[in-house]
Amino acid sequence: MNENPVIRYYLPSHHPAVGPLSTFHRKQAEREDSGRADRWRDALGVGSKVDHSGDDHLCKILAVMVQEELDMYKRVNPDWPEPAQIPRPQSVMLITDRTMDMIAPFVHEFTYQAMANDLLPIINGNKFQYEFQGANGLKQKAVATLSENDSLWVETRHLHIKETIDKIIASLTEFNEANGVFSKTGTTSIEDVKDMLAGLGQYQEGQEQFSLHYNMAAQCMDLFGDAKRKLAAMANVEQNCATGQTAEGKAPKMLVEEMIPLLADADVLNLDKVRVVALYIMYRDGVPEEDRRRLFEHCRLSRQERAAIDNLGSMFVRVTRAAGERDTRRGLKNRLTESDYDLSRYRPLLKTVLEDMIANKLDPSIFPYVKDPGASAPSPTKTSSAAPPTSLRNKATWTKAGARPAAGGRADNRQRVFVFVAGGMTYSEIRCAYEISASTPKDVYIGSTHTLIPEEFIEDLKTLDGGAGQSSKSASSSLPEDRSAQTRPFQVYYDQRYYTKDEPPPPPKPTPNLAPPSNANSSSRPSVSSANSGTSMGRSNSPAPGFGSSAASETDKKDKTKKKRFLGF
């Protein structure tokens, strides 16, 4: 990308180095099998002069390694970076790790991409199996790839699920009306949506796309409205713990009274209980040992699930605290803003960090520079145009020329900001990168070792202190056991293991038969709401339609800024 960025890294002052770089693990490794225990650190430092003998944090070690590689490349190529036709400000690379925000991996997210990956069996974040009705009227199974080639996915993945449903129905209605397939005035019911999908038999590409997202959104809503799972009530407790306040902006004084009945409910998933308990412990900055024991008893957690919570201490989350102990001193404080939805009030700390960095307000004691930027420090550009953002999770996207095609009216001199999160990034953090790119004159690129979903993150926590032979399920065997077995460059190794190519572009469409099919069964159906419409999710107790709402109804237009009911039913 012809960039030689200024590098900044996260340097927490409230805790020492964690994981394999900590003093405790280092001494333990020396007593046991130092060769195997040092495998991760040795692989990390291949070709680097970084000294691992001290207690340096991972972010600092990574930042120095990247700077060394850039300096070496600069010495071999003195003219790099080549002068651009349109000069742009020097880029910035921000290196942080998972310990900076331990709340984000536990909170239920209700934007489309995050919610679907959390609740549905999506493979590697981009493969989903679903059913649709073919042209012959029979149900067929298909496996879809969620990629940039899916325009509806690109448009909706970062929208709240309520807005996603409205967008899917509006796009489906518009497509059908434009092709003369289905015509109906008034509100759109679930049965109407099914009729519209069935009428797309001659438009296979459109039918598969709309069926895919209709199925995904419907399954998400079915799970949300499951009376036994009580996801709405659990999510409300999560938000109160994560933000430290209720939807009305007050201290959550009834938090324990709301939480205990949910934890004691045998129908609530233990996975959701672990998430709530972890968030409550972080909200309290540790609980007395007796309170921790009672929480575990209420939840009836297994030994492994209890270990997942206890192992938060290895990520320097204080799990237990004695009477009179002070709160942990932290240098970063999240900045919360008003949200349209009560169950989506928390926003990742990374967004606050990026906003402060772009405004030149980021504390240099917490995010120091590897090199003093001096006169070459990046300056904010004055252009106000916004470009569609890009999330980069593999080498091909990081380096592919033209990965961010110019949009009409977009300035070509936008400063680039590269963010790397060691230890996994969440889908909510990916969304924040998109939002920052859209709202500021910056192009934000985000990458990580892997993308987290809550279930896999908790599985990793269960084995965090399991000793040799344990590894992450989400990024298992990322490094070879023996360095001698590593015959390929690490970037090639990662790409071959994790990179998924986009589907090829679809073939040209055949000339359709525009004669509209009979719609004898589609008239005069009443509008219906979701089967789980009894679940109230916000400040208003009056139910409103979900899938049964019209995307262009007058009520929606009048109340467009009043979305406090979360999903509206």
SULRA-V80648 format. One record per residue. RES is the residue in three letters. OMEGA is omega in degrees with one decimal (999 if undefined). Layout:
BEGIN
RES	OMEGA
RES	OMEGA
END
This chain:
BEGIN
MET	177.5
ASN	-177.0
GLU	171.7
ASN	-167.0
PRO	164.8
VAL	-173.4
ILE	173.6
ARG	-176.2
TYR	-179.2
TYR	-179.8
LEU	-177.6
PRO	178.8
SER	-174.2
HIS	175.2
HIS	178.1
PRO	177.4
ALA	-178.8
VAL	176.3
GLY	-176.2
PRO	-178.6
LEU	-178.0
SER	179.3
THR	-178.7
PHE	-178.8
HIS	-179.3
ARG	179.4
LYS	178.4
GLN	179.0
ALA	179.3
GLU	-179.6
ARG	-177.2
GLU	-178.6
ASP	-174.3
SER	-179.2
GLY	-179.1
ARG	-177.2
ALA	-178.7
ASP	-175.5
ARG	-176.8
TRP	-178.4
ARG	179.6
ASP	179.4
ALA	179.8
LEU	-173.7
GLY	-179.7
VAL	178.0
GLY	-176.4
SER	176.5
LYS	-179.0
VAL	178.8
ASP	-179.0
HIS	-175.1
SER	-180.0
GLY	179.9
ASP	-180.0
ASP	177.3
HIS	-178.7
LEU	-177.1
CYS	178.8
LYS	-179.9
ILE	178.5
LEU	-178.1
ALA	179.1
VAL	177.9
MET	179.6
VAL	179.7
GLN	177.3
GLU	-179.9
GLU	178.5
LEU	179.3
ASP	179.1
MET	178.9
TYR	179.2
LYS	179.0
ARG	179.2
VAL	-178.4
ASN	-174.0
PRO	-177.8
ASP	179.7
TRP	-6.3
PRO	-178.7
GLU	178.6
PRO	-179.8
ALA	177.9
GLN	176.2
ILE	-176.2
PRO	176.0
ARG	178.2
PRO	178.8
GLN	-177.4
SER	-179.9
VAL	172.1
MET	-179.8
LEU	-179.5
ILE	178.7
THR	179.1
ASP	-173.1
ARG	-177.5
THR	-179.1
MET	-179.8
ASP	178.7
MET	-180.0
ILE	-173.4
ALA	-178.3
PRO	-175.9
PHE	-173.2
VAL	172.3
HIS	177.0
GLU	-178.5
PHE	164.9
THR	-165.4
TYR	-175.9
GLN	-178.4
ALA	-178.8
MET	-179.2
ALA	179.7
ASN	178.6
ASP	-170.2
LEU	-173.2
LEU	-179.9
PRO	177.7
ILE	-176.0
ILE	177.0
ASN	176.3
GLY	-176.3
ASN	179.3
LYS	-178.4
PHE	177.9
GLN	-177.5
TYR	178.7
GLU	173.9
PHE	-178.4
GLN	-177.5
GLY	-178.1
ALA	179.6
ASN	178.4
GLY	-179.2
LEU	178.1
LYS	180.0
GLN	176.6
LYS	179.4
ALA	174.6
VAL	-176.1
ALA	173.5
THR	178.6
LEU	-174.2
SER	-179.7
GLU	178.6
ASN	178.6
ASP	-174.5
SER	-179.7
LEU	176.4
TRP	179.8
VAL	-177.8
GLU	-169.5
THR	-168.1
ARG	-179.4
HIS	175.5
LEU	171.2
HIS	-174.2
ILE	176.5
LYS	179.4
GLU	177.4
THR	179.6
ILE	178.3
ASP	-179.0
LYS	179.5
ILE	-179.2
ILE	-179.8
ALA	179.8
SER	178.9
LEU	178.9
THR	179.7
GLU	179.5
PHE	-178.0
ASN	-179.9
GLU	-179.9
ALA	-178.5
ASN	176.2
GLY	-176.6
VAL	-172.1
PHE	180.0
SER	179.9
LYS	179.0
THR	179.1
GLY	-177.5
THR	-177.8
THR	-178.6
SER	177.2
ILE	179.6
GLU	177.0
ASP	178.7
VAL	179.0
LYS	178.1
ASP	179.7
MET	179.0
LEU	179.6
ALA	-178.8
GLY	-177.7
LEU	-174.6
GLY	-177.7
GLN	177.5
TYR	-170.4
GLN	-177.5
GLU	179.6
GLY	179.6
GLN	-179.4
GLU	-178.7
GLN	-178.8
PHE	178.5
SER	179.0
LEU	-174.0
HIS	173.0
TYR	179.4
ASN	-179.3
MET	-179.2
ALA	179.8
ALA	178.7
GLN	176.5
CYS	-177.6
MET	176.7
ASP	179.2
LEU	177.7
PHE	-177.1
GLY	179.2
ASP	-175.9
ALA	-178.9
LYS	-176.6
ARG	177.0
LYS	-175.3
LEU	-179.9
ALA	180.0
ALA	178.2
MET	-179.3
ALA	177.9
ASN	176.5
VAL	178.3
GLU	-178.4
GLN	178.4
ASN	178.0
CYS	-175.1
ALA	-177.7
THR	-176.9
GLY	178.7
GLN	178.4
THR	178.6
ALA	178.6
GLU	178.1
GLY	-179.0
LYS	177.9
ALA	-177.8
PRO	-175.3
LYS	-178.2
MET	-173.1
LEU	-178.2
VAL	180.0
GLU	177.9
GLU	-172.0
MET	-171.6
ILE	178.3
PRO	178.6
LEU	179.4
LEU	-178.8
ALA	-177.7
ASP	-177.8
ALA	-179.7
ASP	179.3
VAL	-177.2
LEU	176.6
ASN	176.9
LEU	178.9
ASP	177.6
LYS	178.0
VAL	-179.6
ARG	-179.6
VAL	-179.4
VAL	178.8
ALA	179.6
LEU	178.4
TYR	179.0
ILE	178.3
MET	176.6
TYR	-179.8
ARG	-174.4
ASP	-179.0
GLY	180.0
VAL	174.7
PRO	-177.2
GLU	-179.7
GLU	177.6
ASP	178.0
ARG	-179.9
ARG	-179.5
ARG	177.2
LEU	179.2
PHE	180.0
GLU	177.8
HIS	-176.0
CYS	-173.5
ARG	-178.7
LEU	174.7
SER	179.9
ARG	179.7
GLN	179.8
GLU	174.5
ARG	179.3
ALA	179.3
ALA	179.1
ILE	-179.8
ASP	-177.6
ASN	171.0
LEU	177.2
GLY	177.2
SER	174.2
MET	179.0
PHE	164.7
VAL	179.8
ARG	-176.7
VAL	178.4
THR	179.3
ARG	177.7
ALA	178.8
ALA	177.7
GLY	178.9
GLU	179.9
ARG	176.2
ASP	178.3
THR	179.7
ARG	-179.6
ARG	-178.8
GLY	-177.6
LEU	177.1
LYS	-178.6
ASN	178.3
ARG	-177.5
LEU	179.1
THR	179.0
GLU	-179.7
SER	177.4
ASP	-173.6
TYR	-175.8
ASP	-177.4
LEU	177.8
SER	-176.2
ARG	-177.8
TYR	173.2
ARG	-175.6
PRO	178.7
LEU	-179.1
LEU	-179.7
LYS	176.2
THR	-180.0
VAL	179.9
LEU	178.6
GLU	179.0
ASP	179.8
MET	179.7
ILE	178.4
ALA	-178.6
ASN	179.8
LYS	-176.4
LEU	-175.9
ASP	-178.9
PRO	176.1
SER	178.2
ILE	176.7
PHE	-179.2
PRO	174.8
TYR	171.9
VAL	174.6
LYS	176.9
ASP	-175.9
PRO	178.1
GLY	-176.6
ALA	-178.0
SER	-179.9
ALA	-177.2
PRO	178.2
SER	-178.0
PRO	177.5
THR	-175.5
LYS	179.4
THR	-176.2
SER	-178.9
SER	-179.3
ALA	-179.8
ALA	175.8
PRO	-174.2
PRO	-178.5
THR	172.5
SER	-173.9
LEU	-175.8
ARG	177.3
ASN	-173.4
LYS	-174.6
ALA	180.0
THR	178.4
TRP	-167.8
THR	-175.3
LYS	177.4
ALA	179.3
GLY	179.3
ALA	177.5
ARG	-176.0
PRO	-178.5
ALA	177.2
ALA	-179.6
GLY	178.2
GLY	-178.4
ARG	177.1
ALA	-179.9
ASP	-178.0
ASN	-179.9
ARG	178.7
GLN	179.5
ARG	178.1
VAL	179.1
PHE	-179.1
VAL	174.9
PHE	-179.8
VAL	179.1
ALA	178.9
GLY	175.5
GLY	175.5
MET	179.8
THR	176.9
TYR	176.3
SER	177.5
GLU	174.1
ILE	178.9
ARG	179.7
CYS	177.9
ALA	176.1
TYR	-176.8
GLU	178.6
ILE	178.5
SER	-177.2
ALA	-173.6
SER	-179.1
THR	177.4
PRO	179.2
LYS	170.4
ASP	-175.7
VAL	177.0
TYR	-178.2
ILE	178.6
GLY	-178.1
SER	173.4
THR	177.0
HIS	177.9
THR	-174.7
LEU	160.1
ILE	-171.6
PRO	-176.5
GLU	-179.7
GLU	178.4
PHE	178.8
ILE	175.7
GLU	177.1
ASP	180.0
LEU	-179.3
LYS	-175.2
THR	-173.8
LEU	178.1
ASP	-176.3
GLY	178.6
GLY	-176.0
ALA	176.9
GLY	179.0
GLN	179.1
SER	-178.8
SER	176.0
LYS	-179.6
SER	177.7
ALA	-172.6
SER	177.1
SER	-179.1
SER	177.7
LEU	-179.7
PRO	-178.4
GLU	-176.7
ASP	-177.2
ARG	-179.7
SER	179.0
ALA	-177.6
GLN	-177.8
THR	-179.5
ARG	172.8
PRO	-175.8
PHE	-178.6
GLN	177.1
VAL	178.6
TYR	-179.8
TYR	-177.8
ASP	-179.7
GLN	-177.4
ARG	-169.2
TYR	-172.6
TYR	176.9
THR	-179.7
LYS	175.6
ASP	175.9
GLU	177.5
PRO	179.6
PRO	-177.7
PRO	177.2
PRO	178.2
PRO	-178.5
LYS	173.1
PRO	178.6
THR	-175.1
PRO	170.7
ASN	-171.7
LEU	178.6
ALA	-177.3
PRO	177.7
PRO	179.5
SER	179.4
ASN	-176.0
ALA	-175.3
ASN	-172.9
SER	-176.2
SER	172.0
SER	172.7
ARG	177.7
PRO	175.9
SER	-179.9
VAL	175.5
SER	-178.7
SER	179.6
ALA	-179.7
ASN	-172.6
SER	179.4
GLY	-176.7
THR	177.3
SER	-169.5
MET	-178.4
GLY	-173.7
ARG	-179.9
SER	179.6
ASN	-178.7
SER	-178.3
PRO	175.5
ALA	-175.5
PRO	176.4
GLY	175.4
PHE	-177.3
GLY	-178.6
SER	176.5
SER	-177.0
ALA	-176.3
ALA	-178.3
SER	-178.8
GLU	179.3
THR	179.7
ASP	-179.3
LYS	-179.0
LYS	-175.0
ASP	-174.6
LYS	-178.4
THR	-178.2
LYS	-174.0
LYS	-170.4
LYS	-179.6
ARG	-177.5
PHE	-178.0
LEU	175.8
GLY	173.3
PHE	999
END
